[in-house]
Every structure is written in structure tokens, then in C-alpha cells.
């Protein structure tokens, strides 16, 4: 009540005397700033008290999953990180790979503590660099002197080979985005809605899906495109976790600097 009376008196003084403010200029500015700050605070508090709109309001978990897989499959590129089963030799493949729909890729992959390989595929050329641990693990059935020779020649060095070569087939499979997504555009109509959360700072909703004994948790972005952000599997036959990001970003496929060994010419 007192503040209202003082404001009325100030306005009356301005009207009667033709002044530009009530009191000196500094005091007028301070009052205006204080009023503005208080209004902003009140508006902020009001917004925080308003109910937030439910993400994907009115959609079932299955419908959200279909939207997520469609958006993900429609991306021109993405980065995939996590663990996937090694179908050929058992164990788990650890992967961190950026890939696009042109078949280009760049990243690393390793197998259960058995070393790591860096991989770049640019067009028709594959560049790869193995560490010593990886080479020794892959050559454990070979004569020791042959493995030592391979380590001396190849460990820590970039090599290149044709993407069309038979030896490159297993490697380039990691670079096919459509193959990596494995028919994701079909979605999963059986998914059910779960809680909301954040994945690396991105708001997301969780979806739960099952197929017999297999259990899956999907994390779908609730802002922007409904991209798949993470997929966790507790399937007895296919356990693992994959994260997805850097959607539609360029894949860094520059040729490695320095000397590159042409392994096709060695044969």
C-alpha cells in the first residue's frame, strides 16, 4: 500500500511541475531497474510453476519408438559408441565410430582388452592402424616369429588397402550405416513408455521393450528430432549398450598424416 501511494505522489509531482522523474535521475533509474528485476523474477517464478508439457503427449511407447527409429534411420550420419557382441569369435567389441550413408567412417574398435585398431574409410580406400596388443591377439595361432615380424612391421603404423579387397570386408561392415542400424526404420510397436531423464545433457524419455527373454531400454530425445540417444540390451544372447550422437555431422575422413604403408602392394 505504501509503495502505491509513493508512486501516485511521484506521478502527481511530474504532472504539476513538468519534471522528467521523481527525485534525481540516478534514483529514477534505480527504481526502474529494481521494478524491472522484480517483474522478471515474478515472471520466472510463474513459468516455473506452470505445468510442463508432457513429451510426446498422446503417443504410446510403440508410436514413440517408431518415430525415433524413423528419425534415426533417416539421418545422413551419426556417431555410435558402446559395446556389441562379437558374433564370430565371442566376447565383446568396443566401438567408437562416426559413419555416414556414403559408407565413410572414422573411429576405433577393440575386443575385450585385446588391443585396439583405428579405422578410416574414405571412398574406396580403407586406412587402419593396429596397436601391438591387437596384432598379437589376432596372431595367437601363428608362429611366434611371424607374429614378431608383423608387430615390427605394422604396430602403430597407418596402412591402407582397397575397400573392395577380401581382407577389408569385415572392417568395412562397421562403416555401413544402414547395416549398423539393422532395419531400425521398422521400429518396435511393443515398446512402453517409461520415465523422463537426460542423456549427456539432452532431455529424453525412456521406452521399455521386450521380445521373449530379451529386454531393451531405449532413450529418445524429447527436444528437436526424436533421435535415438541410447539403446541398452539385457538380452541373454545379445547384451550390450550403444549410444548415438553427432547426428548429421561430417565424418572426419581425412587421410592420415605422414607415411602410409600400402599393404596391397606388399602382396
Secondary structure as UniProt FT lines:
FT   HELIX           2..17
FT   HELIX           25..49
FT   TURN            55..58
FT   HELIX           61..73
FT   STRAND          77..85
FT   TURN            87..89
FT   STRAND          92..100
FT   TURN            101..102
FT   STRAND          105..111
FT   TURN            112..113
FT   STRAND          116..122
FT   TURN            123..124
FT   STRAND          125..130
FT   HELIX           132..138
FT   TURN            139..141
FT   HELIX           144..154
FT   TURN            155..156
FT   STRAND          159..162
FT   TURN            163..164
FT   HELIX           166..168
FT   HELIX           169..172
FT   HELIX           173..175
FT   HELIX           177..181
FT   HELIX           184..186
FT   TURN            189..190
FT   STRAND          192..199
FT   TURN            200..201
FT   STRAND          202..211
FT   TURN            212..213
FT   STRAND          214..221
FT   STRAND          228..233
FT   STRAND          240..245
FT   TURN            247..248
FT   STRAND          261..262
FT   HELIX           263..266
//
